[in-house]
Amino acid sequence: MAKNTNIINNTDNQFFEGVEKLMELWFTSSSPDNSKDCDLRNIPRHELEGLLQIVNCEIIAFSKNDEIDAYVLSESSLFLAKRRFILKTCGTTTPLQCLKSLLLLVEQYAGFDQVEDIFYSRKNFKRPDLQKKDYRNFDQEVELLNALFIRGHAYCLGSPSRTDCWYLYTLNPIQDVNNNQDQQPHNESNEDDIPDQTLEILMSDLDPSVMQLFTKAQSSSASDATQTAGIHKIIPHMKIDDYLFDPCGYSMNGIAKDGSYMTIHITPETNFSYVSFETNIPQASYHELITRVLDTFQPGKFVLTVFANKVCFQTSEATHIPRSLKQAASFGPWRQQDIESCCTKSYDFTYTFYSKFPS
């Protein structure tokens, strides 16, 4: 027990940045006749491993179904679907450095020759001074992205002067669309008109008794931690691939038959405890899902982000979240401190920040 307490309390003064850099790209083809044969999952495993070496992480587990490939990494996760690439990495990883190589691999193996959209986002780091030189300030990351993409725009939701804000870079800002009528349109083919939504819950200051579960001293295996914490109940019927790090830390991917996913990553040490939850699953009630996540991990505070494309207006509750969050002054003991939103040509984004009020 003493060993376990030292791990959670971090008595050796080591630090690990749990906050992830999240990069999602959607690809398309300039030739509609060729697009049916294009697929990101055609990229060979050895090429993905080489790509991840640039990022400074590696594959430690793999699962798949007919719709999606899911990789648990040494620093978070990688997901590949037909047109969508998601790379989520924590620590001092360098995901933007792999973009040029990724674009070459996508054209060579997957057959896509255009980036339809990119979303690069992260919460503010707890220790930005420990990041690699291109990641200590979001402006530096924007410079790297602008060198590769046109029509990019950066946002900061929440005040940078606060301890919790959220940065986003994406394409096709509203003002660019309105002011440039002759620009190339976003892909409008019926094949690509599918609903897309992502919910992230980025949690800090977590309950130490819950975090104890995600140590080797407390749990005998990743499955043990998953079952004891109740992670398998957050979104039932997901195929779970989980990993418990030594001496502490936890990652999991969950995939569903329709290609939906969930992913959770846990840094349990008390001084910098952090848990991220992400899913793209459409839900009849996101309020219930959010509550299940919060009840599972008991954070002191959290950032909640939602983005949904315009197709979701007819098909998913995700588009109702901005309105419902404005009305949701609290989730149980967590009180809303801030809410902001922004829009691009194809997506709406909402950021909210909640913290526990004294009992």
C-alpha positions, 0 to 999 in steps of 0.5 A: 500500500505504501508503494501505491500511495507513493505512485498516486501522490507522486512523491518522486516529483516526476511529471507526465502531461496527460493532456492530449493533442487531438488530430482528426483528418477527413480525406476525399478524392478529386475523382469520384470514380476512384473514391469507392476503392479508397480506404485509409485502412489499406495503409500497411502496419509497418508504415503506420509504425514508421509514422508513429516513430515521428510522433514519438509513440508506438502501437501496443494493442490493436482491434478492428471490425468491418468499419474501423481499426483501433490502435492503443498507443504508448501515448493514447490512440489511433483510429482509422476508418475509410476516410477518417484518421484520428490520432490522439497523443499525450505526453511530449509527442509531436503529431504535427511533424508526421503530417507530411509523411501521412499525406504521402502514405494516404495518397500512395496506399489509400488513394485519396488525394485531398484533405477534406477537413482537419481538426486539431485541438487540445486543452491548455497544457499543465506544463507547456514549458516541458513540451517540445519547442513547436508545442509550447504555445498554440501559435507555434502549432498554428504556424506548422498547420498553416504551412500545409493547409489553406483556409485554416483558422485558429480559435481559443474557447475559454479565456487563456488567462484561466487555468482551463481553455480549449484550442482548435484549428480547422478549415473553412471558417465562416468569414472565409466562406462568406468573403470568398465566393470563388473558393473551392467548395467543401465536398458536397457529394451524397456519399459524404453527407453523413452525420458526424459528431464528437463529444470530449470530456477532459477531466482534472483534479480527480478523486484519488480513490478512483485513480488508485484503481489505475495502478498495478498495485491496486488492479491485477490487469487492465480488465480488472480496472475496467470492470471495477471502475465500471468503464464497461458500463459507460457505453454498453456493447462496445468491444473493449481493448484496454491496457494498464501501464506499469506502475500506473496509467490506463488506456482503452479503445472501444469500437462498435459494429457501426464504426462508432468508437470511444476512448479513455486515457488516465493519468492517475497521479494526484498532483497532475491527475487527468482523464480524457473521454471521447466518443463519436457515438450518436445518443438519444441523450448525451446528458445521461452519457455525460453523467455516467462519465462524471459519476465514474471518475469524479473530477474536480473540474472538466472541460466538455467539448462537442462538435457536430456537422450540419447533417446532424441537425436532422439526425443527432442530439449533438446539435441540441447540446449547445442549447441544452448546455446553456440551460444546464447550469450544473451536472450534479455538484459540477457547476458551469463556469463558462460556455462558448461556441463557434461555427465553420462552414460544415461544423458547429463547436461548443466548449463548456467548463464546469467545476465542483462547488463546495458542498 
